[in-house]
Amino acid sequence: MPRSGDSSREIGLRVCSWLLLSGWIGSWARFGLLVAPTAFRVLPTTELAGRFVTPVVSALHGYGAVAGLLLALLAWRLGRGPLLVVLPLAAAALCAGSELVISPQIAAIRPLVFGPEGSPELAARFQHLHRVSVVIFVSVGLSTLVLLAAHVRADVSGRGA
């Protein structure tokens, strides 16, 4: 419910913020809780499941990078506190970094790990990169939940968080 004195512009900025944030949280949750576990459970090999989820992860990284930048801009325009400006920028940077640094390394060694050239060293490197990717994914997901709580607090209290 809009507070008295809220301008149409401010309401529009808040609506955009909520749409971006809910899309980010929903897509992250759907992938982490449904798509990835199902792919690794029903597809015949982990290599095939990995090839299936790779473009989905790429799309999530792209959405996260853009959503984070836009959420920071919207929070700034709404006069929200530093947490609501800096945290989405950090999450966007994690998404971009994972997509531009970690994912290409995984893609480069995946055929070797699952092919005849595979070695224990390559498998260990692949596992390490995958763990880093998962930690980044979970960190971004948790940051979106912190953003959710901070935006709720800001909207309810009428102050920046």
Z-matrix of the N, CA and C atoms (Angstrom, degrees):
N
C 1 1.448
C 2 1.526 1 108.65
N 3 1.297 2 117.59 1 126.99
C 4 1.465 3 119.94 2 -179.66
C 5 1.527 4 110.96 3 -64.31
N 6 1.314 5 114.68 4 142.40
C 7 1.461 6 120.28 5 175.04
C 8 1.525 7 107.96 6 -80.52
N 9 1.334 8 115.87 7 154.01
C 10 1.460 9 117.87 8 177.86
C 11 1.518 10 108.56 9 -63.24
N 12 1.274 11 116.56 10 138.01
C 13 1.458 12 121.45 11 -179.49
C 14 1.517 13 113.58 12 94.50
N 15 1.366 14 118.25 13 -9.23
C 16 1.462 15 120.06 14 177.11
C 17 1.526 16 108.97 15 -69.62
N 18 1.299 17 116.12 16 129.19
C 19 1.463 18 120.13 17 177.54
C 20 1.521 19 109.82 18 -81.66
N 21 1.298 20 115.60 19 160.81
C 22 1.468 21 120.22 20 176.51
C 23 1.521 22 110.16 21 -59.16
N 24 1.326 23 116.60 22 -37.05
C 25 1.462 24 120.79 23 179.26
C 26 1.526 25 110.58 24 -62.75
N 27 1.323 26 116.56 25 -45.95
C 28 1.465 27 120.05 26 179.87
C 29 1.521 28 111.10 27 -63.97
N 30 1.318 29 116.53 28 -41.24
C 31 1.468 30 119.77 29 177.98
C 32 1.525 31 109.84 30 -62.48
N 33 1.314 32 117.79 31 -42.27
C 34 1.463 33 121.33 32 177.27
C 35 1.515 34 112.24 33 -61.41
N 36 1.331 35 117.66 34 -41.65
C 37 1.465 36 121.04 35 178.06
C 38 1.523 37 110.87 36 -64.66
N 39 1.320 38 116.40 37 -40.20
C 40 1.464 39 120.00 38 178.91
C 41 1.522 40 110.85 39 -66.63
N 42 1.321 41 117.61 40 -41.75
C 43 1.467 42 121.20 41 177.96
C 44 1.531 43 109.79 42 -61.16
N 45 1.311 44 117.41 43 -45.36
C 46 1.473 45 120.78 44 178.17
C 47 1.527 46 110.83 45 -59.94
N 48 1.322 47 116.43 46 -42.54
C 49 1.469 48 120.54 47 178.39
C 50 1.523 49 110.79 48 -59.30
N 51 1.331 50 115.82 49 -47.46
C 52 1.463 51 119.71 50 -178.46
C 53 1.522 52 112.03 51 -65.47
N 54 1.323 53 117.39 52 -38.64
C 55 1.468 54 119.88 53 178.21
C 56 1.529 55 111.16 54 -64.60
N 57 1.328 56 116.65 55 -45.70
C 58 1.467 57 119.90 56 178.58
C 59 1.519 58 111.55 57 -61.67
N 60 1.327 59 115.87 58 -47.05
C 61 1.458 60 120.09 59 -176.77
C 62 1.527 61 111.35 60 -67.20
N 63 1.319 62 117.54 61 -41.95
C 64 1.469 63 118.90 62 179.88
C 65 1.530 64 110.99 63 -67.52
N 66 1.322 65 117.49 64 -36.35
C 67 1.459 66 119.84 65 175.35
C 68 1.512 67 112.33 66 -63.76
N 69 1.327 68 115.68 67 -39.96
C 70 1.462 69 120.82 68 179.84
C 71 1.527 70 110.08 69 -65.90
N 72 1.311 71 116.96 70 -49.96
C 73 1.468 72 120.79 71 -179.41
C 74 1.521 73 110.31 72 -62.36
N 75 1.320 74 116.43 73 -46.12
C 76 1.460 75 120.02 74 -178.07
C 77 1.518 76 113.55 75 -63.11
N 78 1.319 77 116.83 76 -43.05
C 79 1.467 78 119.27 77 -179.14
C 80 1.522 79 110.85 78 -68.62
N 81 1.327 80 116.39 79 -39.77
C 82 1.473 81 120.27 80 179.14
C 83 1.526 82 109.86 81 -64.08
N 84 1.333 83 116.67 82 -46.20
C 85 1.466 84 120.91 83 -178.81
C 86 1.527 85 111.04 84 -65.46
N 87 1.312 86 117.06 85 -44.04
C 88 1.467 87 120.32 86 -178.95
C 89 1.532 88 110.43 87 -60.82
N 90 1.329 89 116.06 88 -42.92
C 91 1.458 90 118.62 89 179.47
C 92 1.529 91 110.92 90 -66.37
N 93 1.338 92 116.36 91 -51.90
C 94 1.463 93 120.34 92 -174.24
C 95 1.514 94 114.36 93 -67.68
N 96 1.322 95 116.68 94 -33.22
C 97 1.459 96 120.17 95 -176.11
C 98 1.520 97 114.15 96 -97.53
N 99 1.327 98 117.69 97 -19.23
C 100 1.461 99 119.94 98 -174.44
C 101 1.532 100 113.26 99 -125.82
N 102 1.316 101 117.73 100 -59.05
C 103 1.467 102 120.87 101 -171.33
C 104 1.530 103 112.19 102 -65.17
N 105 1.330 104 117.23 103 -56.09
C 106 1.467 105 119.60 104 -176.37
C 107 1.533 106 112.36 105 -62.98
N 108 1.339 107 119.13 106 -49.77
C 109 1.474 108 117.59 107 179.51
C 110 1.529 109 112.76 108 -60.13
N 111 1.332 110 116.51 109 -38.29
C 112 1.468 111 119.48 110 179.60
C 113 1.521 112 110.80 111 -66.36
N 114 1.324 113 117.37 112 -43.79
C 115 1.469 114 120.43 113 179.62
C 116 1.529 115 110.86 114 -58.98
N 117 1.329 116 116.78 115 -44.91
C 118 1.464 117 119.35 116 -177.73
C 119 1.529 118 112.19 117 -74.68
N 120 1.332 119 117.30 118 -18.49
C 121 1.459 120 120.43 119 178.33
C 122 1.532 121 111.64 120 -86.58
N 123 1.352 122 118.31 121 -39.07
C 124 1.465 123 119.17 122 -171.24
C 125 1.526 124 114.81 123 -100.46
N 126 1.321 125 117.92 124 -23.69
C 127 1.466 126 118.26 125 179.41
C 128 1.524 127 109.19 126 -77.98
N 129 1.327 128 116.83 127 149.77
C 130 1.473 129 119.79 128 -170.40
C 131 1.536 130 115.79 129 -68.15
N 132 1.343 131 117.64 130 -24.86
C 133 1.468 132 118.72 131 -179.89
C 134 1.526 133 109.40 132 -136.97
N 135 1.324 134 115.12 133 155.00
C 136 1.465 135 118.79 134 176.76
C 137 1.520 136 110.16 135 -67.77
N 138 1.315 137 117.49 136 -30.49
C 139 1.464 138 120.32 137 178.41
C 140 1.530 139 110.17 138 -64.24
N 141 1.332 140 116.90 139 -43.46
C 142 1.467 141 121.00 140 178.29
C 143 1.528 142 110.76 141 -66.14
N 144 1.314 143 117.35 142 -41.51
C 145 1.465 144 120.86 143 177.97
C 146 1.531 145 110.04 144 -62.56
N 147 1.316 146 116.72 145 -41.31
C 148 1.463 147 120.81 146 177.54
C 149 1.518 148 112.04 147 -62.50
N 150 1.333 149 116.22 148 -41.24
C 151 1.466 150 119.72 149 177.46
C 152 1.524 151 111.36 150 -65.82
N 153 1.328 152 117.47 151 -31.61
C 154 1.463 153 121.53 152 177.87
C 155 1.531 154 111.59 153 -70.54
N 156 1.332 155 117.36 154 -45.20
C 157 1.470 156 119.71 155 -174.12
C 158 1.525 157 112.93 156 -79.87
N 159 1.332 158 118.23 157 -19.02
C 160 1.469 159 120.81 158 -177.22
C 161 1.533 160 113.24 159 -55.22
N 162 1.335 161 120.41 160 -50.08
C 163 1.466 162 118.18 161 179.77
C 164 1.533 163 112.62 162 -67.57
N 165 1.313 164 117.14 163 -27.40
C 166 1.462 165 119.72 164 177.10
C 167 1.528 166 109.58 165 -68.25
N 168 1.321 167 116.12 166 -45.20
C 169 1.475 168 120.59 167 177.64
C 170 1.527 169 109.97 168 -60.54
N 171 1.313 170 116.80 169 -41.15
C 172 1.462 171 120.88 170 178.83
C 173 1.529 172 110.73 171 -59.87
N 174 1.332 173 116.81 172 -44.79
C 175 1.464 174 120.54 173 178.19
C 176 1.527 175 110.93 174 -64.12
N 177 1.324 176 117.68 175 -39.70
C 178 1.465 177 121.10 176 177.89
C 179 1.524 178 111.15 177 -63.88
N 180 1.329 179 116.55 178 -40.93
C 181 1.470 180 119.85 179 177.08
C 182 1.523 181 110.63 180 -61.52
N 183 1.326 182 116.26 181 -44.42
C 184 1.462 183 119.74 182 179.01
C 185 1.512 184 111.90 183 -61.76
N 186 1.329 185 116.63 184 -45.99
C 187 1.465 186 120.16 185 178.35
C 188 1.526 187 109.93 186 -61.58
N 189 1.326 188 117.29 187 -44.89
C 190 1.462 189 120.87 188 -179.02
C 191 1.516 190 112.56 189 -61.46
N 192 1.319 191 116.63 190 -41.04
C 193 1.472 192 119.81 191 179.86
C 194 1.526 193 110.58 192 -64.30
N 195 1.317 194 116.77 193 -45.08
C 196 1.464 195 120.44 194 -179.54
C 197 1.526 196 110.94 195 -71.00
N 198 1.323 197 116.88 196 -45.25
C 199 1.470 198 120.27 197 -178.86
C 200 1.521 199 110.97 198 -61.88
N 201 1.323 200 116.83 199 -40.74
C 202 1.464 201 119.61 200 179.21
C 203 1.515 202 112.38 201 -62.00
N 204 1.324 203 115.80 202 -44.42
C 205 1.469 204 119.46 203 178.12
C 206 1.521 205 111.30 204 -62.70
N 207 1.325 206 116.18 205 -45.36
C 208 1.463 207 119.98 206 -179.14
C 209 1.529 208 111.85 207 -67.28
N 210 1.332 209 117.29 208 -39.32
C 211 1.467 210 120.00 209 177.97
C 212 1.523 211 111.42 210 -63.44
N 213 1.322 212 116.53 211 -39.28
C 214 1.468 213 119.66 212 177.74
C 215 1.524 214 110.18 213 -64.32
N 216 1.319 215 116.52 214 -43.60
C 217 1.465 216 120.85 215 178.90
C 218 1.533 217 111.03 216 -62.56
N 219 1.324 218 116.59 217 -44.80
C 220 1.459 219 120.23 218 179.49
C 221 1.527 220 111.27 219 -64.09
N 222 1.329 221 117.10 220 -41.95
C 223 1.472 222 120.54 221 178.42
C 224 1.525 223 110.30 222 -62.27
N 225 1.307 224 116.34 223 -41.23
C 226 1.466 225 120.61 224 177.97
C 227 1.531 226 110.43 225 -62.55
N 228 1.345 227 116.28 226 -45.69
C 229 1.472 228 120.67 227 179.85
C 230 1.530 229 111.94 228 -64.08
N 231 1.337 230 116.06 229 -29.78
C 232 1.460 231 120.35 230 178.31
C 233 1.528 232 112.56 231 -83.66
N 234 1.320 233 116.78 232 -2.93
C 235 1.453 234 120.93 233 -179.66
C 236 1.512 235 113.56 234 72.03
N 237 1.327 236 115.57 235 28.09
C 238 1.461 237 120.22 236 -179.96
C 239 1.522 238 109.42 237 -77.58
N 240 1.312 239 115.70 238 162.69
C 241 1.461 240 121.52 239 -175.93
C 242 1.516 241 113.70 240 -69.12
N 243 1.329 242 115.17 241 175.31
C 244 1.473 243 120.71 242 -174.99
C 245 1.530 244 114.21 243 -60.70
N 246 1.328 245 118.04 244 -34.67
C 247 1.465 246 119.49 245 179.81
C 248 1.525 247 111.03 246 -57.30
N 249 1.320 248 117.23 247 -42.67
C 250 1.460 249 121.18 248 -176.75
C 251 1.528 250 113.46 249 -77.90
N 252 1.311 251 116.62 250 -6.74
C 253 1.460 252 121.07 251 174.17
C 254 1.530 253 109.80 252 -100.99
N 255 1.327 254 117.09 253 -45.46
C 256 1.466 255 121.38 254 -173.50
C 257 1.529 256 112.28 255 -77.42
N 258 1.331 257 117.84 256 -42.26
C 259 1.465 258 119.60 257 -176.53
C 260 1.530 259 113.57 258 -61.06
N 261 1.331 260 119.88 259 -45.11
C 262 1.471 261 116.78 260 177.59
C 263 1.530 262 112.82 261 -66.63
N 264 1.336 263 117.14 262 -29.63
C 265 1.474 264 119.16 263 175.13
C 266 1.522 265 110.93 264 -66.05
N 267 1.333 266 116.13 265 -41.37
C 268 1.474 267 120.02 266 178.16
C 269 1.528 268 110.42 267 -64.11
N 270 1.327 269 116.87 268 -43.46
C 271 1.468 270 120.28 269 178.78
C 272 1.525 271 111.10 270 -64.36
N 273 1.326 272 116.68 271 -39.42
C 274 1.469 273 120.47 272 177.26
C 275 1.522 274 110.47 273 -62.64
N 276 1.333 275 116.20 274 -40.86
C 277 1.469 276 120.30 275 178.67
C 278 1.526 277 111.01 276 -64.62
N 279 1.330 278 116.92 277 -39.10
C 280 1.465 279 119.69 278 176.81
C 281 1.527 280 111.01 279 -63.25
N 282 1.323 281 116.62 280 -42.50
C 283 1.470 282 120.38 281 178.06
C 284 1.530 283 110.77 282 -61.34
N 285 1.324 284 115.87 283 -48.18
C 286 1.466 285 120.06 284 -179.49
C 287 1.528 286 110.85 285 -64.04
N 288 1.312 287 116.57 286 -43.00
C 289 1.465 288 119.94 287 179.57
C 290 1.508 289 112.32 288 -63.22
N 291 1.312 290 116.60 289 -41.79
C 292 1.457 291 119.61 290 178.58
C 293 1.523 292 110.85 291 -63.70
N 294 1.321 293 115.64 292 -42.62
C 295 1.468 294 119.65 293 -179.04
C 296 1.524 295 112.34 294 -69.06
N 297 1.323 296 116.61 295 -39.79
C 298 1.465 297 120.35 296 -173.87
C 299 1.531 298 114.26 297 -89.59
N 300 1.325 299 117.46 298 -21.03
C 301 1.468 300 120.45 299 -176.15
C 302 1.527 301 112.02 300 -115.04
N 303 1.319 302 117.32 301 -55.07
C 304 1.467 303 120.71 302 -173.95
C 305 1.531 304 111.99 303 -75.46
N 306 1.327 305 117.01 304 -50.34
C 307 1.472 306 120.07 305 -176.93
C 308 1.532 307 113.27 306 -58.11
N 309 1.340 308 119.80 307 -43.04
C 310 1.469 309 118.20 308 177.79
C 311 1.535 310 113.32 309 -63.31
N 312 1.324 311 116.39 310 -34.77
C 313 1.470 312 118.91 311 177.65
C 314 1.527 313 110.80 312 -66.33
N 315 1.331 314 115.72 313 -41.20
C 316 1.466 315 119.59 314 177.37
C 317 1.533 316 109.84 315 -63.43
N 318 1.320 317 116.66 316 -45.37
C 319 1.467 318 120.57 317 -179.58
C 320 1.523 319 111.84 318 -61.89
N 321 1.328 320 116.64 319 -35.83
C 322 1.469 321 120.33 320 -178.19
C 323 1.522 322 112.47 321 -68.23
N 324 1.335 323 117.00 322 -35.56
C 325 1.468 324 117.26 323 -176.69
C 326 1.528 325 113.49 324 -100.22
N 327 1.348 326 118.43 325 -11.23
C 328 1.476 327 120.36 326 -179.44
C 329 1.522 328 112.26 327 -53.71
N 330 1.354 329 119.88 328 -49.05
C 331 1.472 330 118.28 329 -178.57
C 332 1.532 331 112.46 330 -62.89
N 333 1.326 332 115.97 331 -32.15
C 334 1.459 333 119.27 332 179.80
C 335 1.523 334 111.29 333 -72.56
N 336 1.327 335 115.96 334 -41.26
C 337 1.465 336 120.37 335 -178.36
C 338 1.518 337 110.28 336 -63.44
N 339 1.327 338 116.96 337 -42.67
C 340 1.455 339 120.65 338 -175.39
C 341 1.528 340 112.36 339 -93.59
N 342 1.312 341 117.70 340 0.07
C 343 1.460 342 121.26 341 179.22
C 344 1.516 343 111.31 342 -101.56
N 345 1.333 344 115.89 343 -174.92
C 346 1.466 345 120.78 344 -178.55
C 347 1.530 346 113.27 345 -66.87
N 348 1.351 347 116.85 346 -18.60
C 349 1.466 348 120.15 347 179.85
C 350 1.527 349 112.46 348 -82.24
N 351 1.318 350 117.01 349 -0.07
C 352 1.461 351 121.38 350 -176.02
C 353 1.518 352 112.37 351 -57.71
N 354 1.310 353 114.87 352 147.20
C 355 1.468 354 121.13 353 178.46
C 356 1.524 355 107.69 354 -143.17
N 357 1.320 356 116.65 355 162.45
C 358 1.470 357 119.07 356 176.93
C 359 1.536 358 112.36 357 -59.72
N 360 1.324 359 117.11 358 -33.95
C 361 1.461 360 120.31 359 179.89
C 362 1.531 361 111.07 360 -66.71
N 363 1.339 362 115.87 361 -44.81
C 364 1.465 363 119.95 362 177.74
C 365 1.530 364 111.20 363 -64.17
N 366 1.324 365 116.34 364 -41.24
C 367 1.467 366 120.27 365 178.51
C 368 1.528 367 110.32 366 -62.26
N 369 1.323 368 117.07 367 -40.65
C 370 1.467 369 120.70 368 178.77
C 371 1.527 370 110.60 369 -65.64
N 372 1.329 371 116.96 370 -40.71
C 373 1.469 372 120.76 371 178.14
C 374 1.528 373 110.49 372 -64.26
N 375 1.325 374 116.31 373 -43.33
C 376 1.456 375 121.27 374 178.09
C 377 1.524 376 110.28 375 -60.59
N 378 1.316 377 117.18 376 -46.69
C 379 1.470 378 120.85 377 179.74
C 380 1.524 379 111.59 378 -61.62
N 381 1.330 380 116.95 379 -40.21
C 382 1.467 381 120.76 380 178.36
C 383 1.536 382 110.72 381 -62.42
N 384 1.324 383 116.32 382 -48.63
C 385 1.468 384 120.39 383 179.65
C 386 1.524 385 111.06 384 -62.12
N 387 1.321 386 116.43 385 -39.59
C 388 1.463 387 119.77 386 178.89
C 389 1.528 388 110.36 387 -64.24
N 390 1.340 389 117.52 388 -41.91
C 391 1.470 390 120.44 389 177.58
C 392 1.522 391 111.12 390 -61.90
N 393 1.332 392 116.99 391 -42.77
C 394 1.466 393 120.49 392 177.62
C 395 1.525 394 109.88 393 -60.48
N 396 1.328 395 116.60 394 -43.67
C 397 1.456 396 121.36 395 178.99
C 398 1.530 397 111.21 396 -60.64
N 399 1.314 398 116.94 397 -43.39
C 400 1.471 399 121.30 398 179.66
C 401 1.531 400 110.76 399 -65.82
N 402 1.335 401 117.03 400 -42.20
C 403 1.470 402 120.40 401 178.45
C 404 1.531 403 109.98 402 -61.15
N 405 1.322 404 116.94 403 -42.32
C 406 1.468 405 120.18 404 177.59
C 407 1.519 406 110.17 405 -63.18
N 408 1.340 407 117.29 406 -45.24
C 409 1.457 408 121.78 407 -179.80
C 410 1.529 409 110.52 408 -58.30
N 411 1.326 410 116.67 409 -48.24
C 412 1.462 411 120.82 410 -179.41
C 413 1.532 412 110.28 411 -65.36
N 414 1.317 413 117.31 412 -40.57
C 415 1.471 414 120.71 413 179.16
C 416 1.518 415 111.68 414 -61.51
N 417 1.322 416 116.48 415 -43.33
C 418 1.466 417 119.95 416 177.61
C 419 1.526 418 109.91 417 -64.81
N 420 1.320 419 116.86 418 -43.43
C 421 1.461 420 120.08 419 178.28
C 422 1.518 421 112.35 420 -59.36
N 423 1.327 422 116.66 421 -44.48
C 424 1.467 423 120.35 422 177.75
C 425 1.526 424 111.33 423 -65.03
N 426 1.331 425 116.52 424 -37.32
C 427 1.466 426 118.90 425 179.50
C 428 1.523 427 111.00 426 -65.23
N 429 1.332 428 117.52 427 -33.38
C 430 1.462 429 119.02 428 177.80
C 431 1.527 430 110.81 429 -68.04
N 432 1.326 431 116.98 430 -32.91
C 433 1.465 432 119.62 431 177.38
C 434 1.531 433 111.17 432 -70.68
N 435 1.335 434 116.34 433 -36.85
C 436 1.466 435 119.90 434 174.08
C 437 1.526 436 109.60 435 -63.63
N 438 1.329 437 116.41 436 -42.41
C 439 1.469 438 120.20 437 176.99
C 440 1.525 439 110.98 438 -60.79
N 441 1.312 440 116.77 439 -40.81
C 442 1.460 441 120.52 440 178.21
C 443 1.534 442 110.15 441 -57.91
N 444 1.327 443 116.35 442 -51.11
C 445 1.462 444 120.38 443 -179.47
C 446 1.529 445 111.20 444 -61.80
N 447 1.314 446 117.09 445 -41.35
C 448 1.466 447 120.65 446 -178.78
C 449 1.528 448 111.64 447 -67.75
N 450 1.334 449 117.21 448 -38.48
C 451 1.464 450 119.83 449 177.44
C 452 1.531 451 110.92 450 -68.25
N 453 1.333 452 116.91 451 -39.72
C 454 1.456 453 119.33 452 176.39
C 455 1.527 454 109.59 453 -59.95
N 456 1.311 455 115.57 454 -47.43
C 457 1.463 456 120.20 455 -179.92
C 458 1.539 457 110.85 456 -59.11
N 459 1.317 458 116.16 457 -44.94
C 460 1.463 459 120.25 458 -179.05
C 461 1.531 460 111.03 459 -64.18
N 462 1.335 461 116.92 460 -41.72
C 463 1.459 462 120.01 461 -178.92
C 464 1.533 463 112.05 462 -70.03
N 465 1.324 464 116.58 463 -38.43
C 466 1.462 465 120.22 464 -178.76
C 467 1.535 466 111.20 465 -72.74
N 468 1.328 467 115.74 466 -41.92
C 469 1.470 468 118.98 467 -176.33
C 470 1.530 469 112.56 468 -83.18
N 471 1.324 470 115.82 469 -17.66
C 472 1.460 471 118.75 470 -177.83
C 473 1.514 472 113.08 471 77.72
N 474 1.348 473 116.64 472 13.80
C 475 1.468 474 120.98 473 178.88
C 476 1.519 475 108.21 474 -119.90
N 477 1.334 476 115.66 475 166.67
C 478 1.460 477 120.57 476 169.94
C 479 1.513 478 108.74 477 -75.06
N 480 1.333 479 117.53 478 150.49
C 481 1.473 480 120.29 479 179.57
C 482 1.505 481 110.15 480 -97.68
